[in-house]
Amino acid sequence: MSSTPALTAGASPPAASRSRRRPLRTFAIVFAVLVVAGGAVNLASLAFRQSQTRSFTYPAVARLDVDVDSGAVDVVAGSGGGDGTKIDGAKIDGAKITVRRTLTWSFGKPSTEQRVIGDRLVLRSDCGAAVTLGMGCSGRYRVTVPAGTAVVAHSAAGGVTVTGTRGEIQASSSAGAVRVHDVTGRLTLSSSAGGLSGTGLGSTHVEARSSAGGVELSFDHPPSSVEARSSAGGVRVHLSRTPETYRVDADSSAGSTTVDVATDPASPRSVVARSSAGAVHVDYRR
C-alpha cells in the first residue's frame, strides 16, 4: 500500500500550490500600485488647484442659453429692467444681464464661450478630458436676468436652479437636481439622475420628467396642464385650493396612488402624475 510522502523541513511547496498563489500576488501588487497612483494624482490635483471668478455684463436679450458639462447653473430674476426685454412690445432701455462665472481646475482649465447670437446670450463651459482627472474641473454660472427672459439651462454634471423669472424655462441635468421657484412661464424640466422640484409655481403648462429621482410640484395658481413622471421615484403634485376641477390621470406601477382634489373627466384642466417605482400623490397645497 503506497502513501504520499510528507514534506521534509525546508522543502518547497508543490508547483501547483505556487501557481495558484501567483495570480493573487499579482493582483495585490497591481491593486497597491493603482491605490498609490490614484492618491498621487489626487494630491497633485490638490496642489495645483486653481479657481477664477469673473463677472460680465450684457445688454438684455430675449433668451438665455447656458450649457455646462460640469458645474452648477443658477439663474435669478433681477430687480431692475422690468418684466423682461419688452413690455407691451416696447423695448426696455437699460435692462442688463449679469454673469458671474467661477472656473475651478487642476490640470486643465475649462474652455468657455460667451457671446450674443441674434436674440440669445450663449454661455458654455467644457472641461473636456480634465473632468475625469484627479479632482476634476468645473464651471459654475450665476446669471441675473430681466424677469421676462426665456431660459434654456443644462448641466451634464451639476444642479440647475431658476428663480423668479416670467419667461419660458427649459431646465435639465444629466446628473443633478433641477429646481425652480416663483416662476410663471411654460416649464419643461428633466433629469437623467436627480430630482425635480418646483415651488411657488404660477405656470399654466408644466412638463417634468426624471429617470432616477422624485418629482414634486407645488402651485400657487391653478395650472392648465401638468405632466409629472418618474421612472424611479415618487411623484407629488400640490395644487392651489381653488374652485377649479381637473382631469386627473394618476398611477404607480410600484407604490400607492392618492388623489385628493376635485376631479371632473370633462374638465379643460389636466394633471398626469405617474411613477414606475414610487408613490403618487395629487392633492391641495397646504
C-alpha positions in Angstrom: 0.0 0.0 0.0 1.6 3.3 -1.1 1.4 6.6 0.8 2.1 10.3 -0.1 5.5 11.2 1.3 5.4 14.1 3.8 7.3 17.3 3.1 10.5 17.4 4.9 11.7 20.6 6.7 12.9 23.2 4.3 11.2 21.5 1.3 9.4 23.8 -1.3 5.6 23.6 -1.6 4.3 21.8 -4.7 4.4 23.6 -8.0 0.6 23.6 -8.2 0.3 25.5 -5.0 2.8 28.1 -6.1 1.0 28.6 -9.4 -2.3 29.3 -7.6 -0.7 32.0 -5.4 0.9 33.9 -8.3 -2.4 35.5 -9.6 -3.3 36.6 -6.1 0.1 38.1 -5.5 0.0 39.8 -8.9 -3.5 41.2 -8.2 -2.3 42.5 -4.8 0.7 44.3 -6.4 -1.4 45.9 -9.2 -4.1 47.0 -6.7 -1.5 48.6 -4.4 0.1 50.4 -7.4 -3.3 51.7 -8.5 -4.1 53.0 -5.0 -0.8 54.7 -4.7 -1.1 56.2 -8.2 -4.6 57.4 -7.5 -3.6 59.0 -4.3 -0.6 60.7 -6.0 -2.9 62.1 -8.7 -5.4 63.5 -6.1 -2.5 65.1 -4.1 -1.1 66.6 -7.3 -4.5 67.9 -8.3 -5.0 69.5 -4.9 -1.6 71.1 -5.0 -2.3 72.6 -8.4 -5.9 73.5 -7.7 -6.9 76.9 -9.2 -10.1 79.0 -9.2 -11.0 82.0 -11.2 -14.2 84.2 -10.7 -15.1 86.8 -13.2 -18.2 89.0 -13.8 -19.6 90.2 -17.1 -22.5 92.4 -18.2 -24.5 92.1 -21.4 -27.5 94.0 -22.8 -30.8 92.3 -22.3 -31.8 89.7 -24.9 -34.9 87.6 -25.3 -33.3 84.2 -24.4 -30.5 82.9 -22.2 -28.8 79.7 -23.3 -26.5 78.1 -20.8 -24.8 74.7 -21.1 -22.0 73.4 -18.9 -20.5 69.9 -18.8 -19.5 70.0 -15.1 -20.9 72.5 -12.6 -24.0 74.2 -11.3 -26.2 76.8 -13.1 -28.1 79.3 -11.1 -30.5 81.8 -12.9 -32.3 84.5 -11.0 -34.5 87.4 -12.0 -33.1 90.8 -11.2 -34.9 93.6 -9.5 -34.2 96.0 -12.3 -35.2 96.0 -16.0 -38.9 95.5 -15.5 -40.5 92.2 -16.6 -38.2 91.4 -19.5 -36.7 92.9 -22.5 -40.1 94.1 -23.8 -43.3 95.3 -22.2 -46.3 95.6 -24.5 -44.0 95.3 -27.4 -41.8 98.2 -26.3 -38.1 97.7 -25.7 -36.9 98.4 -22.1 -33.9 100.7 -22.1 -31.1 99.9 -19.7 -32.1 96.3 -19.0 -29.0 94.2 -18.4 -27.9 90.6 -17.9 -25.1 90.0 -15.4 -23.0 86.8 -15.4 -20.8 85.6 -12.5 -18.6 82.8 -13.7 -16.4 80.6 -11.4 -14.0 78.2 -13.0 -12.1 75.6 -10.9 -9.5 73.2 -12.3 -6.2 71.4 -11.6 -4.7 70.0 -14.8 -6.7 71.7 -17.5 -8.7 75.0 -17.4 -12.2 74.6 -18.8 -12.8 76.1 -22.3 -15.6 78.7 -22.3 -17.8 80.6 -24.8 -19.8 83.7 -24.1 -21.4 85.7 -26.9 -24.6 87.1 -28.2 -26.1 85.4 -31.2 -29.2 87.1 -32.6 -31.6 87.4 -29.6 -29.7 84.8 -27.5 -26.9 85.1 -24.9 -24.9 81.9 -25.2 -22.8 80.7 -22.3 -20.7 77.5 -22.5 -18.2 75.7 -20.3 -16.4 72.5 -21.3 -13.8 70.6 -19.1 -13.0 68.0 -21.8 -10.8 65.2 -20.5 -9.8 67.2 -17.5 -13.1 66.5 -15.8 -12.0 62.9 -15.2 -8.5 63.6 -13.8 -7.9 63.9 -10.1 -10.4 66.3 -8.5 -11.7 67.3 -12.0 -12.8 70.7 -13.0 -16.0 72.7 -13.1 -17.6 75.8 -14.4 -20.3 77.4 -12.2 -22.6 80.2 -13.5 -24.8 82.6 -11.6 -26.8 84.7 -14.1 -29.1 87.6 -13.2 -31.7 88.3 -16.0 -34.7 90.6 -16.6 -37.7 88.6 -15.3 -39.2 88.1 -18.8 -36.1 86.4 -20.3 -36.7 82.9 -21.6 -34.2 80.4 -20.1 -32.6 77.3 -21.5 -30.2 75.8 -18.9 -28.4 72.4 -18.9 -25.7 70.8 -16.8 -24.2 67.5 -17.6 -23.0 67.0 -14.0 -24.5 69.5 -11.6 -27.7 71.1 -10.4 -29.8 73.7 -12.2 -31.8 76.4 -10.4 -34.1 79.1 -11.8 -35.8 81.6 -9.6 -38.3 84.4 -10.2 -38.5 84.5 -14.0 -41.6 85.0 -16.1 -40.5 83.6 -19.4 -40.4 80.1 -20.7 -38.0 77.7 -19.0 -36.3 74.6 -20.3 -34.1 73.3 -17.5 -32.3 69.9 -17.4 -29.4 68.0 -15.9 -27.8 64.7 -16.8 -26.6 64.1 -13.2 -28.1 66.6 -10.8 -31.2 68.1 -9.3 -33.3 70.7 -11.1 -35.2 73.3 -9.0 -37.4 76.2 -10.0 -39.2 78.7 -7.7 -41.6 81.5 -8.1 -41.8 81.2 -11.9 -44.8 81.7 -14.3 -43.6 80.8 -17.8 -44.1 77.4 -19.5 -41.9 74.8 -17.8 -40.0 71.8 -19.2 -37.9 70.1 -16.6 -35.9 66.9 -16.9 -33.1 65.0 -15.2 -31.5 61.7 -16.0 -30.2 61.2 -12.4 -31.7 63.7 -10.0 -34.9 65.0 -8.5 -37.1 67.8 -9.9 -38.7 70.4 -7.7 -41.0 73.3 -8.4 -42.4 75.7 -5.7 -44.5 78.8 -5.8 -45.5 77.9 -9.4 -47.7 80.2 -11.5 -47.0 78.4 -14.7 -50.0 77.2 -16.7 -48.2 74.4 -18.6 -45.7 72.2 -16.9 -43.8 69.0 -18.0 -41.4 67.4 -15.6 -39.7 64.0 -16.2 -37.0 62.3 -14.1 -35.4 58.9 -15.0 -34.0 58.5 -11.5 -35.4 60.8 -8.8 -38.6 62.2 -7.4 -40.8 64.9 -8.9 -42.5 67.4 -6.7 -44.5 70.4 -8.0 -46.4 72.9 -5.9 -48.7 75.5 -7.5 -49.8 78.9 -6.2 -52.2 79.3 -9.1 -54.3 76.7 -11.0 -52.5 75.2 -14.0 -54.0 74.3 -17.3 -51.8 71.2 -18.0 -49.4 69.3 -15.8 -47.4 66.2 -16.7 -45.2 64.8 -14.0 -43.4 61.4 -14.5 -40.6 59.5 -12.8 -39.1 56.1 -13.7 -37.6 55.7 -10.2 -39.0 58.0 -7.6 -42.2 59.4 -6.1 -44.4 62.0 -7.8 -46.2 64.7 -5.9 -48.4 67.4 -7.4 -49.8 70.0 -4.9 -52.5 72.3 -6.4 -53.8 75.5 -5.1 -57.1 75.2 -3.3 -59.5 76.9 -5.7 -62.9 76.0 -7.2 -61.3 74.6 -10.4 -61.6 70.9 -11.2 -59.1 68.7 -13.0 -58.9 65.6 -15.3 -56.5 63.5 -13.3 -54.5 60.5 -14.6 -52.5 59.2 -11.6 -50.9 55.8 -11.4 -47.9 54.0 -9.9 -46.5 50.6 -11.1 -44.9 50.0 -7.7 -46.4 52.3 -5.0 -49.5 53.8 -3.6 -51.7 56.3 -5.5 -53.6 59.1 -3.8 -55.9 61.7 -5.5 -57.4 64.3 -3.2 -58.6 67.1 -5.4 -61.8 68.0 -7.1 -61.9 65.9 -10.4 -64.1 66.1 -13.5 -63.4 63.9 -16.6 -64.7 66.8 -18.8 -62.5 69.5 -17.2 -60.3 71.5 -19.5 -57.5 71.3 -16.9 -55.5 68.1 -16.8 -53.0 66.5 -14.4 -50.9 63.5 -15.4 -48.9 62.0 -12.5 -47.2 58.7 -13.0 -44.3 56.7 -11.5 -42.8 53.3 -12.4 -41.3 52.9 -8.9 -42.7 55.2 -6.2 -45.8 56.7 -4.6 -48.0 59.1 -6.5 -49.9 61.9 -4.7 -52.2 64.6 -6.2 -53.6 66.9 -3.6 -54.0 70.5 -2.4 -51.1 72.6 -1.3 -51.1 73.0 2.5 
